Amino acid sequence: IVILFGSVVVSQIDNFLRPYMVASGTQMHPLMLFLSMTGGITVFGLVGIVAGPLIAAAFVAILEVFEYEIGPTHQPPTDSA
């Protein structure tokens, strides 16, 4: 009974609570963290639990740098001639 309870209930609770607990420390949305973890597991296997969120966080950081550099009101240069 203990093994059945641990394998069914505790593992399912872990699947839902881990993204919320990790998202609070990483400032990522829990859904994005969950999808990156499951996608990482699909692509990389067990290492994907860590690799998926790292790749997603790097992608978000790159997007934020581009947004900062370009800015929301960036206009392409015009010819004054």
Sequence and secondary structure as in RCSB ss.txt:
>XXXX:A:sequence
IVILFGSVVVSQIDNFLRPYMVASGTQMHPLMLFLSMTGGITVFGLVGIVAGPLIAAAFVAILEVFEYEIGPTHQ
PPTDSA
>XXXX:A:secstr
 HHHHIIIIIHHHHHHHHHHHHHHHHT  HHHHHHHHHHHHHHHGGGHHHHHHHHHHHHHHHHHHHHHHH TT  
      
